[in-house]
Amino acid sequence: MPSVGDLLGDPVAWLQGDWPVLLAGAILFWLAWRFSRPLLHRLVSGTIRAHGVAFGGAIPDDELAKRAATVEQLLAGLVRAALLLALVFAILGALDLWSAVAGLGLLGAALTVAGQSIVLDYLMGMLIILESQYYAGDTIAVAGVEGEVEEIGLRRTVIRDPSGTVHSISNGLIRSSSNLTRVHAMAIVDLPGIPDERLEAVIERIDRVGEALAADPAWADRIIEAPRYLATIALTDLGVTLRAGGRVRAAERWAVAAELRRRLAPELRASGIDPASRGMGG
């Protein structure tokens, strides 16, 4: 029966004889691991910024920042995974362990149903990134979950919902996605129960309040188009339902709608309409 020394003799001798190669490899690995992220940051930021300039500044700075952060995070993960894989291959080759690995049937395991599912996750992850469906920082709805994207990887998407719960969703499960914060959105407020005889007066007040909101310095940079009367969307026994809204920066859709609702409430009261009894929503 071979002794432990016999089993370890060749690797130990190799380590003793080729330690300069090991040391150089360890230094190169550390340098690549340490400086890959800063280099990627400069490369990705410059490329994304040039992309925004090519579109004549049509893409807002915050949107460009989200794209840069997402691509940088993804590439950094790929680079570090490649480094770790190269390290494992180097160790297996140096210790001549490839035959042992093959004997374990690891290659066959990759062809199982679980392996196919993982491949699907990675393929969908690549499509999500290439098609620019969403980025870190976007608010999206996928697989029955709505919330802010905290992380996008090739295998999974991590979302934090409004209650603070973090959801990890395999990309292979994502067949459709709804991006609620892509470049711009509509801030919508519905005004139900408006009497017929007061429609024109209420529409005039809606437009006036929207213009004032867009002109307010505290809100001007969040609003692309001043909120105004958009449509009459329902006719009921209680009255007419009017819809007001305007185009805003995507992430500000809820804040602008809330402020518009707050400013419309006293205007409706001045017209003799009680918003509380009418269920004003948006």
C-alpha positions in Angstrom: 0.0 0.0 0.0 1.5 3.4 -1.0 2.4 5.8 1.7 1.2 9.4 2.0 4.8 10.5 1.0 4.6 8.4 -2.2 1.3 10.1 -3.1 2.5 13.6 -2.4 6.1 13.1 -3.5 5.8 14.4 -7.1 3.6 17.5 -6.3 5.9 18.5 -3.5 9.0 18.1 -5.6 7.4 20.2 -8.4 6.5 22.9 -5.9 10.1 22.9 -4.6 11.6 23.0 -8.0 9.3 25.6 -9.7 8.6 28.0 -6.9 9.7 31.1 -8.9 7.0 30.2 -11.5 4.5 29.9 -8.7 5.5 33.2 -7.2 5.3 35.0 -10.5 1.9 33.5 -11.2 0.6 34.4 -7.8 1.7 38.0 -8.3 0.1 38.3 -11.7 -3.1 36.8 -10.3 -3.2 39.3 -7.5 -2.5 42.3 -9.8 -5.2 41.2 -12.2 -7.7 40.7 -9.4 -6.8 44.0 -7.7 -6.7 46.3 -10.7 -9.3 44.8 -13.1 -12.2 46.7 -11.5 -10.6 50.2 -11.7 -9.6 49.6 -15.3 -13.0 48.4 -16.2 -14.6 51.4 -14.5 -12.5 53.8 -16.7 -13.2 51.8 -19.8 -16.9 51.4 -19.3 -17.5 55.0 -18.1 -15.7 56.4 -21.1 -17.6 54.1 -23.5 -21.0 54.8 -22.1 -20.3 58.6 -22.0 -19.3 58.5 -25.6 -22.4 56.6 -26.4 -24.5 59.3 -24.8 -22.7 62.0 -26.7 -23.3 60.1 -29.9 -27.1 60.4 -29.2 -26.8 64.2 -28.9 -27.4 64.2 -25.1 -30.8 62.6 -25.5 -30.1 60.1 -22.8 -30.1 61.7 -19.3 -27.0 61.5 -17.2 -28.7 59.4 -14.5 -29.7 56.8 -17.2 -26.1 56.7 -18.5 -24.8 56.3 -14.9 -27.2 53.3 -14.4 -26.0 51.7 -17.6 -22.3 52.2 -16.7 -22.8 50.7 -13.2 -24.6 47.7 -14.5 -22.1 46.9 -17.3 -19.2 47.5 -15.0 -20.6 45.1 -12.4 -21.3 42.4 -14.9 -17.9 42.6 -16.6 -16.1 42.7 -13.3 -17.9 39.5 -12.3 -17.0 37.8 -15.6 -13.3 38.8 -15.3 -13.0 37.6 -11.7 -14.8 34.3 -12.6 -12.4 33.9 -15.5 -9.4 34.5 -13.2 -10.7 32.0 -10.6 -11.3 29.4 -13.4 -7.8 30.0 -14.8 -6.4 29.5 -11.3 -8.3 26.2 -10.9 -7.1 25.0 -14.3 -3.5 25.9 -13.5 -3.6 24.0 -10.2 -5.2 20.9 -11.8 -2.6 21.0 -14.6 0.3 21.5 -12.3 -0.7 18.6 -10.0 -1.7 16.4 -12.9 -5.3 16.0 -11.6 -7.2 16.1 -14.8 -7.6 12.3 -15.0 -9.0 12.3 -11.5 -11.5 15.1 -12.4 -12.6 13.2 -15.5 -13.1 10.1 -13.4 -15.6 11.9 -11.3 -17.9 12.4 -14.2 -18.2 16.2 -13.8 -18.5 16.7 -17.6 -21.5 14.4 -17.7 -23.1 16.2 -14.8 -23.2 19.4 -16.8 -25.6 17.7 -19.3 -28.2 17.0 -16.6 -31.5 18.8 -16.4 -30.1 21.1 -13.7 -27.1 21.9 -16.0 -29.5 22.8 -18.8 -31.5 25.1 -16.5 -28.3 27.0 -15.6 -27.3 27.3 -19.2 -30.8 28.8 -19.9 -30.3 31.3 -17.0 -27.0 32.5 -18.5 -28.4 32.8 -22.0 -31.4 34.9 -20.8 -29.0 37.0 -18.7 -26.9 37.8 -21.8 -30.1 38.7 -23.7 -31.3 41.0 -20.9 -28.0 42.9 -21.0 -27.6 43.0 -24.8 -31.2 44.1 -25.3 -30.9 46.8 -22.5 -34.2 45.6 -20.9 -33.2 47.1 -17.6 -30.3 48.2 -15.5 -29.3 48.4 -11.8 -31.3 51.2 -10.2 -34.4 50.7 -12.5 -37.8 49.9 -11.1 -39.2 46.9 -12.9 -41.8 44.2 -12.8 -40.7 40.7 -13.6 -41.9 37.2 -12.6 -44.7 38.7 -10.5 -42.3 40.9 -8.5 -42.1 44.7 -8.7 -39.2 46.7 -7.2 -35.8 48.3 -7.7 -33.1 46.3 -9.4 -30.1 46.0 -7.0 -28.0 43.6 -9.1 -28.0 42.1 -12.6 -25.9 39.0 -13.2 -25.8 36.5 -16.1 -27.6 34.0 -13.9 -29.9 36.0 -11.7 -31.6 39.4 -11.2 -31.8 40.8 -7.6 -34.8 43.0 -6.8 -35.8 44.9 -3.6 -39.6 45.4 -3.4 -41.2 48.5 -1.8 -41.4 46.6 1.6 -37.7 46.0 1.6 -37.8 42.3 0.8 -35.0 41.2 -1.5 -35.9 38.8 -4.3 -33.4 36.7 -6.3 -34.9 35.7 -9.6 -33.2 33.3 -12.0 -33.0 34.9 -15.4 -34.3 31.8 -17.1 -37.7 32.5 -15.4 -37.9 36.0 -16.9 -40.0 35.8 -20.1 -41.3 39.4 -20.0 -40.2 42.5 -18.1 -41.8 45.9 -17.5 -39.4 48.8 -16.9 -41.1 51.5 -15.0 -38.2 54.0 -15.0 -36.7 54.0 -18.5 -35.6 57.6 -19.4 -39.1 59.1 -18.9 -42.5 58.3 -17.6 -46.0 59.8 -17.1 -47.1 61.1 -13.7 -50.8 60.4 -13.7 -53.6 61.6 -11.4 -57.3 60.6 -11.9 -60.0 62.9 -10.7 -63.4 61.1 -10.4 -66.8 62.4 -9.6 -66.5 65.8 -11.4 -70.0 67.3 -12.0 -70.8 68.0 -15.7 -71.4 71.7 -15.1 -67.9 72.2 -13.6 -65.8 70.3 -16.2 -64.4 73.3 -17.9 -63.6 75.1 -14.7 -61.8 72.0 -13.3 -59.9 71.5 -16.5 -58.7 75.1 -16.4 -57.5 74.6 -12.8 -55.7 71.4 -13.7 -53.7 73.1 -16.5 -53.0 76.1 -14.2 -51.7 73.9 -11.4 -49.6 71.9 -13.8 -47.9 75.0 -15.2 -47.2 76.3 -11.7 -45.7 73.0 -10.7 -43.4 72.8 -13.7 -42.3 76.4 -13.1 -41.5 75.7 -9.4 -37.6 75.6 -9.1 -37.9 72.7 -6.7 -39.7 70.6 -9.3 -38.6 72.0 -12.7 -35.7 69.6 -13.2 -37.9 66.6 -12.5 -40.6 67.5 -15.1 -40.1 67.3 -18.8 -43.6 68.5 -19.8 -46.0 70.4 -17.6 -48.9 68.3 -16.2 -52.2 69.1 -17.8 -55.6 67.7 -18.6 -55.2 64.6 -20.7 -58.5 62.9 -21.2 -62.0 62.1 -19.9 -61.8 58.4 -19.1 -65.1 57.6 -17.5 -68.8 58.7 -17.2 -70.7 57.5 -14.2 -73.7 58.4 -12.1 -71.4 60.1 -9.7 -69.9 62.3 -12.4 -67.1 62.5 -14.9 -63.6 61.1 -14.3 -60.8 63.3 -15.6 -57.2 62.3 -16.1 -54.3 64.7 -15.6 -50.6 64.1 -16.1 -47.4 65.1 -17.7 -44.1 63.6 -18.8 -41.4 63.5 -16.1 -38.1 62.0 -15.3 -38.7 58.3 -14.9 -37.7 57.9 -11.3 -39.8 60.9 -10.3 -43.2 59.7 -11.6 -44.5 58.9 -8.1 -43.2 62.0 -6.4 -44.6 64.3 -9.1 -47.9 62.6 -9.1 -48.1 63.0 -5.3 -47.3 66.7 -5.5 -49.7 67.3 -8.3 -52.4 65.5 -6.3 -51.6 67.7 -3.2 -51.8 70.9 -5.2 -55.0 70.0 -6.9 -56.9 69.2 -3.7 -57.3 72.8 -2.6 -58.2 73.9 -6.1 -61.0 71.4 -6.2 -62.3 72.5 -2.9 -62.3 76.1 -4.3 -64.5 74.8 -7.0 -66.9 73.3 -4.5 -65.7 69.7 -4.9 -64.5 67.6 -1.9 -61.6 65.4 -3.0 -61.9 63.2 0.0 -65.4 62.2 -0.8 -64.6 61.7 -4.5 -61.7 59.3 -4.0 -59.1 61.3 -6.0 -56.4 58.8 -7.0 -53.7 58.2 -9.5 
